[in-house]
Amino acid sequence: MTQFGRTFRLVCDEPAVLVVEGLLRAQGFDFGPEPFYGFARRLIHEPFPLGESLAARFGLIYIQDRSSMLPPLALDPPAGADVLDMCSAPGSKTSLLSRLVGPQGFVFASEPSADRLGTLRANLRRTGSANAATAKAMAQDLPFADGTWGHIQLDPPCSGWGTVDKNPKVMEVWSGSKTAPLVALQKTLLARAAAMLRPGGTVLYSTCTTNIEENEEQVAWALETLDLDLEPLAEPEGFVFESPHMAGMDGVLRVAEDSDGQGFFLARFVKRGGGSASLGEGAQNADLPGNRLDLAGMVGGDLLDLNRLPPGEVYDFGGKAFFLHQRALDLVPHGLRWQGFPLGKAAGKGDRAKFTPAPLARVLLPEDPSRAACDVLDVDDTTLLERLFTGQSVPFGQGRGSVGLYYRGLPVGWLARKGGRLLWSAK
């Protein structure tokens, strides 16, 4: 297996690229562009672990193997699309899908493990993925009506043979007949994805294994059994691909062992037939257990920029305010418990109702600090940011409410005000 440098992607819009790159370089990191995606970067110099950098802690970058970025890019959902991510944790691909579809788009992510669901939600919160919703659910049991989704990402549990460079014992753990349960589960998930996909919709199947049983043989089974056609994929620049291990597989991608990045397999299917999507039961607004919030009418809410939120509602669930994307309210069936994007805390009632934004809810800050209704701290060097991240407070003038934190004009998050000092309280 070829040794290759660590890779990451920028979690920002195009105008902020130079600012995020400058934040990394200010801490001594050096990196270069990747040819397959404009926001992907390859590390050249890492003075300390990249995950401890300010850019990573603020969620302005996401560390991800370059091959792992390929499935969302190969699914290629257009801006504004609705996407189902069936096996989501830890959220690397989910958060990339969130960036690709944009604020008007929507991503629904499922994960059955409570621990892994917590990691998924933490990563979506850190990357500011306000257009995503999550649920603790087995992907094969998702109760969406047939034909609900136009785009589905399916990266199912697999033997992981393509990660042998990082997990040397993986070939021993998943050898011989031990992969049989995985192969059976993958078939079940493919069948469920095909059912939930609308005619003409696309499902991207991917694994991080080199095992033919979980790759080409699954594609052959899907073509024979399900109402799916194989849609050829173009080879992204910067990778080495090897030929499929079965005939009749033109257009699938198999990242070669001598390519940079983990071993990966990708196949894109399109569902045959015509017709339109079925929205199922959805429309949960009247049945939600929480209380709808009017942030603009709350103390502290008048300091927010609500125009940057996607279409949707804000609800109070036990003192925690969550943004619920309108597409989630339209699409998610009754009885499936799910969670939107955490915005902050709500307290009090009536005229005394108060809202406090969460540290990472930068979606509530205007892109231009000069337009902010709240007090702001616009930092132009890393020294003060490093102090905040080590738990130190910094002096600030008296006032009310949380303070918007910016780095060279880029919204980063919210600081808590304690008298005449500011604190960063994100965990």
C-alpha positions in Angstrom: 0.0 0.0 0.0 1.4 3.4 -1.0 2.0 5.8 1.8 0.2 9.1 1.3 -0.2 12.4 3.1 -3.2 13.3 5.3 -6.0 15.1 3.5 -8.8 17.4 4.6 -11.4 19.6 3.1 -12.3 23.2 3.7 -15.8 23.7 5.3 -16.5 27.2 4.0 -17.8 29.0 0.9 -15.5 30.1 -1.9 -15.0 33.7 -0.6 -13.8 32.4 2.8 -11.2 30.0 1.4 -8.2 32.3 1.7 -9.2 33.2 5.3 -9.4 29.6 6.4 -6.2 28.7 4.6 -4.6 31.7 6.3 -5.7 30.5 9.7 -4.0 27.2 9.1 -0.8 28.7 7.8 -0.7 31.1 10.8 -0.3 28.0 13.0 2.4 26.6 10.8 0.5 24.2 8.6 1.4 23.8 4.9 -0.7 22.0 2.3 -1.5 21.9 -1.4 -4.7 21.5 -3.5 -6.2 18.2 -4.6 -7.3 18.0 -8.2 -10.6 16.1 -7.7 -12.4 18.6 -5.5 -11.8 22.3 -5.2 -12.1 22.3 -1.4 -9.9 19.3 -0.8 -6.3 19.8 0.5 -3.3 17.5 1.1 -1.0 18.2 4.1 2.6 19.0 3.4 3.7 20.0 6.8 1.9 19.3 10.1 3.7 21.0 13.1 1.2 19.4 15.5 -1.9 17.2 15.1 -4.2 18.8 12.6 -7.2 17.9 14.7 -5.9 20.3 17.4 -5.7 23.2 15.0 -8.0 26.2 15.4 -9.5 25.6 12.0 -10.5 22.0 13.0 -11.8 23.0 16.4 -14.0 25.7 14.9 -15.3 23.3 12.2 -13.8 25.2 9.4 -12.0 22.1 8.1 -12.8 18.4 8.2 -10.1 15.8 8.2 -11.1 13.1 5.8 -9.3 10.5 3.6 -9.4 11.5 0.0 -11.1 8.3 -1.1 -13.8 8.8 1.4 -14.7 12.1 -0.3 -15.5 10.3 -3.5 -19.0 8.8 -2.8 -20.8 12.2 -2.1 -18.9 13.7 -5.1 -19.9 10.7 -7.3 -23.6 10.9 -6.1 -23.3 14.5 -7.2 -26.6 15.8 -5.9 -27.6 19.3 -7.3 -28.0 22.3 -5.1 -31.4 22.1 -3.4 -31.7 18.3 -3.6 -33.0 16.1 -0.9 -30.6 13.3 0.0 -30.9 10.2 2.3 -27.7 9.0 3.9 -28.5 5.5 5.1 -25.4 4.6 7.1 -24.0 7.9 8.2 -21.6 7.8 11.2 -19.2 9.4 11.8 -20.6 12.0 9.4 -17.7 12.6 7.0 -19.8 11.9 3.9 -23.0 13.4 5.5 -21.4 16.8 6.1 -20.0 16.8 2.6 -23.4 16.1 1.2 -24.7 19.0 3.3 -22.2 21.3 1.6 -23.0 20.0 -1.9 -26.8 20.5 -1.6 -26.6 23.9 0.1 -29.0 25.6 2.5 -32.0 25.0 0.3 -31.2 21.3 0.1 -31.7 18.7 2.8 -29.8 15.6 4.1 -31.4 13.0 6.4 -28.9 10.7 8.1 -29.6 7.5 10.0 -27.4 5.6 12.4 -28.4 2.7 14.7 -25.6 3.0 17.3 -26.2 5.5 20.1 -22.5 6.2 20.5 -21.9 6.6 16.8 -25.0 8.7 16.5 -23.5 11.0 19.1 -20.3 11.3 17.0 -22.4 12.0 13.9 -24.3 14.7 15.5 -21.2 16.3 17.0 -19.5 16.4 13.6 -22.6 17.9 11.9 -22.8 20.5 14.6 -19.2 21.4 14.3 -19.4 21.7 10.5 -22.5 23.9 10.8 -24.7 21.5 8.8 -28.0 23.2 9.6 -29.7 21.6 6.6 -29.3 18.1 8.0 -31.4 15.9 10.4 -30.5 12.7 12.1 -32.3 9.7 13.5 -31.3 6.6 15.6 -32.5 3.9 13.2 -31.5 0.8 11.3 -31.3 1.9 7.7 -33.1 -1.2 6.5 -36.1 -0.3 8.8 -36.5 3.3 7.8 -40.2 3.9 7.3 -40.1 6.2 4.3 -42.7 5.5 1.7 -41.5 3.9 -1.6 -40.3 6.5 -4.1 -39.6 9.3 -1.5 -36.0 10.1 -2.3 -34.3 11.4 -5.5 -30.8 10.8 -4.2 -29.6 8.1 -1.7 -26.1 7.5 -0.4 -25.4 3.9 0.8 -22.0 3.3 2.3 -22.9 0.1 4.2 -20.9 -1.8 6.9 -18.2 -3.7 5.1 -15.0 -5.7 5.8 -12.8 -2.7 5.4 -10.1 -4.4 3.5 -9.2 -1.1 1.8 -8.1 0.4 5.2 -5.5 -2.2 5.9 -2.8 0.5 6.0 -4.5 2.0 9.1 -6.0 -1.3 10.4 -3.5 -4.1 9.8 -5.6 -6.8 11.4 -8.7 -6.1 9.4 -8.0 -9.0 6.9 -7.8 -11.4 9.9 -11.0 -10.1 11.5 -13.0 -10.3 8.2 -11.6 -13.3 6.4 -13.3 -16.2 4.6 -16.9 -16.9 5.6 -16.9 -14.2 8.3 -18.0 -11.7 5.6 -21.2 -13.6 4.9 -23.4 -11.5 7.4 -22.0 -8.3 5.9 -22.8 -9.5 2.3 -26.4 -10.4 3.4 -26.8 -7.0 5.1 -25.6 -5.1 2.1 -28.2 -6.9 -0.1 -30.9 -5.9 2.4 -29.8 -2.3 2.4 -29.5 -2.2 -1.4 -33.1 -3.5 -1.7 -34.4 -1.0 0.8 -32.6 1.8 -1.0 -34.1 0.8 -4.3 -37.6 0.8 -2.8 -37.2 4.3 -1.3 -35.7 5.7 -4.5 -38.1 7.5 -6.9 -38.0 6.5 -10.5 -35.2 8.2 -12.2 -33.5 8.7 -8.9 -29.9 7.9 -8.1 -28.3 5.7 -5.4 -24.5 5.6 -4.9 -23.2 2.4 -3.4 -19.7 2.4 -1.9 -17.5 0.3 0.3 -13.9 0.7 1.7 -13.1 -2.9 0.9 -11.4 -4.7 -2.0 -13.5 -7.8 -1.5 -15.3 -8.8 -4.8 -18.2 -10.3 -2.9 -19.0 -6.9 -1.4 -18.4 -5.0 -4.6 -18.8 -6.3 -8.1 -20.9 -9.3 -7.0 -23.3 -7.0 -5.2 -23.6 -4.8 -8.3 -24.4 -7.9 -10.4 -27.0 -9.0 -7.8 -28.6 -5.6 -7.8 -28.8 -5.5 -11.6 -30.4 -8.9 -11.7 -32.8 -8.5 -8.8 -33.7 -4.8 -8.4 -35.2 -2.2 -10.7 -31.8 -0.5 -11.1 -29.5 0.3 -14.0 -25.8 1.0 -13.7 -24.8 4.5 -14.6 -21.1 4.9 -15.5 -18.9 7.0 -13.3 -16.1 9.2 -14.7 -12.7 8.7 -13.1 -11.8 11.7 -10.8 -8.4 13.2 -11.4 -5.6 12.4 -9.0 -6.5 8.7 -8.4 -5.3 5.4 -9.9 -8.1 3.0 -10.7 -7.9 -0.7 -11.5 -10.2 -2.6 -13.8 -13.4 -4.1 -12.3 -13.0 -7.7 -11.1 -16.0 -8.9 -13.1 -17.2 -8.4 -16.7 -20.1 -6.1 -17.4 -19.1 -3.6 -14.8 -18.2 -0.7 -17.0 -18.4 2.5 -15.1 -17.8 1.2 -11.5 -14.7 2.7 -9.8 -12.2 0.6 -7.8 -9.4 2.7 -6.3 -6.2 0.8 -6.9 -3.8 -0.3 -4.2 -1.0 1.9 -5.6 -3.3 5.0 -5.6 -3.1 7.6 -2.9 -6.0 7.1 -0.4 -7.8 4.1 1.0 -9.1 1.3 -1.2 -12.6 2.2 -2.2 -15.3 0.9 -4.5 -18.1 2.9 -6.0 -21.1 2.1 -8.2 -23.9 4.5 -9.2 -27.4 3.2 -10.0 -30.4 4.8 -11.5 -33.9 3.5 -10.8 -35.9 2.5 -13.9 -39.5 3.7 -14.6 -41.4 7.0 -14.6 -43.6 8.8 -12.2 -43.0 11.2 -9.3 -42.0 11.0 -5.7 -44.4 10.0 -2.9 -44.1 12.2 0.2 -45.6 9.6 2.5 -47.2 10.8 5.7 -44.7 13.5 6.7 -45.9 17.0 7.7 -45.2 16.4 11.4 -45.6 20.1 12.5 -48.8 19.5 14.5 -47.5 16.4 16.2 -44.1 17.5 17.4 -43.6 17.2 21.2 -41.8 20.5 21.5 -43.0 24.1 21.3 -42.5 26.3 18.3 -40.3 29.3 18.9 -40.3 32.8 17.4 -36.7 33.7 17.9 -37.1 37.2 16.6 -39.6 37.9 19.5 -37.3 36.5 22.2 -34.8 38.4 24.4 -31.5 37.7 22.6 -33.3 36.7 19.4 -33.3 40.3 18.2 -29.5 40.1 17.9 -29.5 37.2 15.4 -29.3 37.1 11.6 -32.2 34.7 10.9 -31.9 35.2 7.2 -29.1 32.6 6.9 -31.3 29.8 8.2 -32.7 27.5 5.6 -36.5 27.2 5.2 -37.9 25.6 8.4 -39.0 26.1 12.0 -37.3 26.4 15.4 -38.7 24.3 18.3 -38.0 24.2 22.0 -37.4 20.6 23.3 -36.8 20.7 27.0 -35.0 24.0 26.9 -32.9 23.2 23.9 -33.7 25.0 20.7 -33.4 23.0 17.4 -33.8 24.1 13.8 -36.0 21.8 11.9 -35.6 21.9 8.1 -38.9 22.3 6.2 -38.1 19.3 4.1 -37.7 17.2 7.3 -41.1 18.3 8.4 -42.5 17.4 5.0 -40.7 14.1 4.5 -40.1 12.3 7.8 -42.9 9.8 8.6 -44.9 9.9 11.8 -43.4 7.7 14.5 -39.8 8.2 13.5 -38.0 10.2 16.2 -35.4 12.5 14.7 -33.3 15.6 15.6 -32.6 18.8 13.8 -29.7 21.2 14.1 -29.0 22.6 17.7 -29.1 26.4 17.8 -28.9 27.1 21.5 -31.0 27.3 24.7 -34.4 28.7 25.4 -35.7 29.8 28.8 -38.7 31.6 30.2 -42.1 32.3 28.8 -43.9 35.2 27.2 -42.2 38.6 27.3 -39.5 37.0 29.5 -38.6 34.3 27.0 -34.8 34.3 26.3 -32.6 32.7 23.7 -28.9 32.0 24.1 -27.1 30.8 20.9 -24.9 27.8 21.0 -21.1 28.5 20.5 -21.0 26.7 17.1 -24.3 28.2 15.8 -22.5 30.5 13.4 -25.4 30.2 11.0 -27.1 32.8 13.2 -24.3 35.4 12.5 -24.3 37.6 9.4 -21.5 37.0 6.9 -20.4 40.6 7.3 -19.6 41.6 10.9 -20.3 45.2 10.1 -24.0 44.2 9.6 -24.3 42.4 13.0 -27.0 43.6 15.4 -25.0 41.9 18.3 -21.7 42.9 19.7 -18.8 41.3 17.8 -15.2 40.4 18.4 -13.3 40.3 15.0 -9.9 38.7 15.6 -7.1 39.2 13.1 -4.4 36.9 14.8 -4.4 33.5 16.4 -3.1 34.4 19.8 -6.4 35.5 21.2 -8.2 32.5 19.7 -5.7 30.1 21.3 -6.3 31.8 24.7 -10.1 31.2 24.3 -9.6 27.6 23.4 -7.5 27.0 26.5 -10.3 28.2 28.7 -9.0 31.7 29.3 -11.3 34.7 29.2 -10.6 37.9 27.3 -11.6 41.4 28.3 -14.5 43.1 26.5 -16.8 46.0 27.0 -20.0 45.9 29.0 -23.2 45.1 27.1 -25.9 42.4 26.8 -26.2 39.1 25.2 -23.7 36.8 23.5 -20.9 38.2 21.4 -20.3 37.1 17.8 -16.8 35.8 17.2 -15.2 36.4 13.8 -11.8 35.7 12.4 -10.8 38.3 9.8 -14.4 38.9 8.9 -15.3 35.2 8.8 -18.1 34.1 11.3 -16.8 31.5 13.7 -19.2 31.2 16.6 -20.6 32.8 19.7 -18.8 33.8 22.9 -20.5 33.9 26.3 -20.3 37.2 28.2 -19.4 37.2 31.9 -19.4 40.7 33.1 -16.7 42.5 31.1 -15.1 39.3 29.9 -15.7 36.7 27.1 -15.5 32.9 27.2 -15.6 30.2 24.6 -17.8 27.5 26.0 -18.0 24.8 23.3 -17.0 21.3 24.4 
